[in-house]
């Protein structure tokens, strides 16, 4: 649901930042066949940022973005953002 929520906001004119891992980026960038257009379709009008959320500096950069944001949408498996140190409590403390 994350890609669609961001897509709707971006299509309505919101500035949407998509955080991707450095190097390879979002896995959907590399789909082929029927999935080849997924990334461009669901990520149009978004700005991509490469941030390594597994490192302290990456988490700091992400939380700096949170401080500027009105909304944070995440699409990780349950518990992942807490393990990365960017869960609700950390985001709330920086907003």
MODELLER restraints for C-alpha pairs under 7 A, 6 or more apart:
rsr = mdl.restraints
at = mdl.atoms
rsr.add(forms.Gaussian(group=physical.xy_distance, feature=features.Distance(at['CA:2:A'], at['CA:73:A']), mean=6.14, stdev=0.5))
rsr.add(forms.Gaussian(group=physical.xy_distance, feature=features.Distance(at['CA:2:A'], at['CA:74:A']), mean=6.07, stdev=0.5))
rsr.add(forms.Gaussian(group=physical.xy_distance, feature=features.Distance(at['CA:2:A'], at['CA:75:A']), mean=5.14, stdev=0.5))
rsr.add(forms.Gaussian(group=physical.xy_distance, feature=features.Distance(at['CA:3:A'], at['CA:42:A']), mean=5.89, stdev=0.5))
rsr.add(forms.Gaussian(group=physical.xy_distance, feature=features.Distance(at['CA:3:A'], at['CA:43:A']), mean=6.85, stdev=0.5))
rsr.add(forms.Gaussian(group=physical.xy_distance, feature=features.Distance(at['CA:4:A'], at['CA:42:A']), mean=6.41, stdev=0.5))
rsr.add(forms.Gaussian(group=physical.xy_distance, feature=features.Distance(at['CA:6:A'], at['CA:16:A']), mean=6.57, stdev=0.5))
rsr.add(forms.Gaussian(group=physical.xy_distance, feature=features.Distance(at['CA:7:A'], at['CA:42:A']), mean=5.92, stdev=0.5))
rsr.add(forms.Gaussian(group=physical.xy_distance, feature=features.Distance(at['CA:7:A'], at['CA:43:A']), mean=6.19, stdev=0.5))
rsr.add(forms.Gaussian(group=physical.xy_distance, feature=features.Distance(at['CA:7:A'], at['CA:44:A']), mean=6.92, stdev=0.5))
rsr.add(forms.Gaussian(group=physical.xy_distance, feature=features.Distance(at['CA:10:A'], at['CA:16:A']), mean=5.80, stdev=0.5))
rsr.add(forms.Gaussian(group=physical.xy_distance, feature=features.Distance(at['CA:10:A'], at['CA:45:A']), mean=5.57, stdev=0.5))
rsr.add(forms.Gaussian(group=physical.xy_distance, feature=features.Distance(at['CA:10:A'], at['CA:46:A']), mean=6.32, stdev=0.5))
rsr.add(forms.Gaussian(group=physical.xy_distance, feature=features.Distance(at['CA:11:A'], at['CA:45:A']), mean=6.68, stdev=0.5))
rsr.add(forms.Gaussian(group=physical.xy_distance, feature=features.Distance(at['CA:16:A'], at['CA:46:A']), mean=5.01, stdev=0.5))
rsr.add(forms.Gaussian(group=physical.xy_distance, feature=features.Distance(at['CA:16:A'], at['CA:47:A']), mean=6.19, stdev=0.5))
rsr.add(forms.Gaussian(group=physical.xy_distance, feature=features.Distance(at['CA:17:A'], at['CA:46:A']), mean=5.76, stdev=0.5))
rsr.add(forms.Gaussian(group=physical.xy_distance, feature=features.Distance(at['CA:17:A'], at['CA:47:A']), mean=4.81, stdev=0.5))
rsr.add(forms.Gaussian(group=physical.xy_distance, feature=features.Distance(at['CA:17:A'], at['CA:48:A']), mean=5.80, stdev=0.5))
rsr.add(forms.Gaussian(group=physical.xy_distance, feature=features.Distance(at['CA:17:A'], at['CA:49:A']), mean=6.82, stdev=0.5))
rsr.add(forms.Gaussian(group=physical.xy_distance, feature=features.Distance(at['CA:18:A'], at['CA:46:A']), mean=6.37, stdev=0.5))
rsr.add(forms.Gaussian(group=physical.xy_distance, feature=features.Distance(at['CA:18:A'], at['CA:47:A']), mean=5.87, stdev=0.5))
rsr.add(forms.Gaussian(group=physical.xy_distance, feature=features.Distance(at['CA:18:A'], at['CA:48:A']), mean=4.62, stdev=0.5))
rsr.add(forms.Gaussian(group=physical.xy_distance, feature=features.Distance(at['CA:18:A'], at['CA:49:A']), mean=6.02, stdev=0.5))
rsr.add(forms.Gaussian(group=physical.xy_distance, feature=features.Distance(at['CA:19:A'], at['CA:48:A']), mean=5.88, stdev=0.5))
rsr.add(forms.Gaussian(group=physical.xy_distance, feature=features.Distance(at['CA:19:A'], at['CA:49:A']), mean=4.87, stdev=0.5))
rsr.add(forms.Gaussian(group=physical.xy_distance, feature=features.Distance(at['CA:19:A'], at['CA:50:A']), mean=5.89, stdev=0.5))
rsr.add(forms.Gaussian(group=physical.xy_distance, feature=features.Distance(at['CA:19:A'], at['CA:51:A']), mean=6.29, stdev=0.5))
rsr.add(forms.Gaussian(group=physical.xy_distance, feature=features.Distance(at['CA:20:A'], at['CA:26:A']), mean=5.71, stdev=0.5))
rsr.add(forms.Gaussian(group=physical.xy_distance, feature=features.Distance(at['CA:20:A'], at['CA:48:A']), mean=6.77, stdev=0.5))
rsr.add(forms.Gaussian(group=physical.xy_distance, feature=features.Distance(at['CA:20:A'], at['CA:49:A']), mean=5.95, stdev=0.5))
rsr.add(forms.Gaussian(group=physical.xy_distance, feature=features.Distance(at['CA:20:A'], at['CA:50:A']), mean=4.87, stdev=0.5))
rsr.add(forms.Gaussian(group=physical.xy_distance, feature=features.Distance(at['CA:20:A'], at['CA:51:A']), mean=6.15, stdev=0.5))
rsr.add(forms.Gaussian(group=physical.xy_distance, feature=features.Distance(at['CA:21:A'], at['CA:50:A']), mean=5.25, stdev=0.5))
rsr.add(forms.Gaussian(group=physical.xy_distance, feature=features.Distance(at['CA:21:A'], at['CA:51:A']), mean=5.51, stdev=0.5))
rsr.add(forms.Gaussian(group=physical.xy_distance, feature=features.Distance(at['CA:21:A'], at['CA:52:A']), mean=5.43, stdev=0.5))
rsr.add(forms.Gaussian(group=physical.xy_distance, feature=features.Distance(at['CA:22:A'], at['CA:50:A']), mean=4.76, stdev=0.5))
rsr.add(forms.Gaussian(group=physical.xy_distance, feature=features.Distance(at['CA:22:A'], at['CA:51:A']), mean=5.98, stdev=0.5))
rsr.add(forms.Gaussian(group=physical.xy_distance, feature=features.Distance(at['CA:22:A'], at['CA:52:A']), mean=6.12, stdev=0.5))
rsr.add(forms.Gaussian(group=physical.xy_distance, feature=features.Distance(at['CA:28:A'], at['CA:38:A']), mean=6.54, stdev=0.5))
rsr.add(forms.Gaussian(group=physical.xy_distance, feature=features.Distance(at['CA:28:A'], at['CA:39:A']), mean=5.40, stdev=0.5))
rsr.add(forms.Gaussian(group=physical.xy_distance, feature=features.Distance(at['CA:29:A'], at['CA:39:A']), mean=5.40, stdev=0.5))
rsr.add(forms.Gaussian(group=physical.xy_distance, feature=features.Distance(at['CA:51:A'], at['CA:58:A']), mean=5.37, stdev=0.5))
rsr.add(forms.Gaussian(group=physical.xy_distance, feature=features.Distance(at['CA:52:A'], at['CA:58:A']), mean=4.86, stdev=0.5))
rsr.add(forms.Gaussian(group=physical.xy_distance, feature=features.Distance(at['CA:53:A'], at['CA:59:A']), mean=5.11, stdev=0.5))
rsr.add(forms.Gaussian(group=physical.xy_distance, feature=features.Distance(at['CA:53:A'], at['CA:84:A']), mean=6.66, stdev=0.5))
rsr.add(forms.Gaussian(group=physical.xy_distance, feature=features.Distance(at['CA:54:A'], at['CA:84:A']), mean=6.26, stdev=0.5))
rsr.add(forms.Gaussian(group=physical.xy_distance, feature=features.Distance(at['CA:59:A'], at['CA:86:A']), mean=6.85, stdev=0.5))
rsr.add(forms.Gaussian(group=physical.xy_distance, feature=features.Distance(at['CA:63:A'], at['CA:91:A']), mean=6.42, stdev=0.5))
rsr.add(forms.Gaussian(group=physical.xy_distance, feature=features.Distance(at['CA:63:A'], at['CA:94:A']), mean=6.30, stdev=0.5))
rsr.add(forms.Gaussian(group=physical.xy_distance, feature=features.Distance(at['CA:66:A'], at['CA:91:A']), mean=6.38, stdev=0.5))
rsr.add(forms.Gaussian(group=physical.xy_distance, feature=features.Distance(at['CA:66:A'], at['CA:94:A']), mean=6.57, stdev=0.5))
rsr.add(forms.Gaussian(group=physical.xy_distance, feature=features.Distance(at['CA:66:A'], at['CA:95:A']), mean=6.12, stdev=0.5))
rsr.add(forms.Gaussian(group=physical.xy_distance, feature=features.Distance(at['CA:67:A'], at['CA:94:A']), mean=5.20, stdev=0.5))
rsr.add(forms.Gaussian(group=physical.xy_distance, feature=features.Distance(at['CA:67:A'], at['CA:95:A']), mean=4.36, stdev=0.5))
rsr.add(forms.Gaussian(group=physical.xy_distance, feature=features.Distance(at['CA:81:A'], at['CA:87:A']), mean=4.74, stdev=0.5))
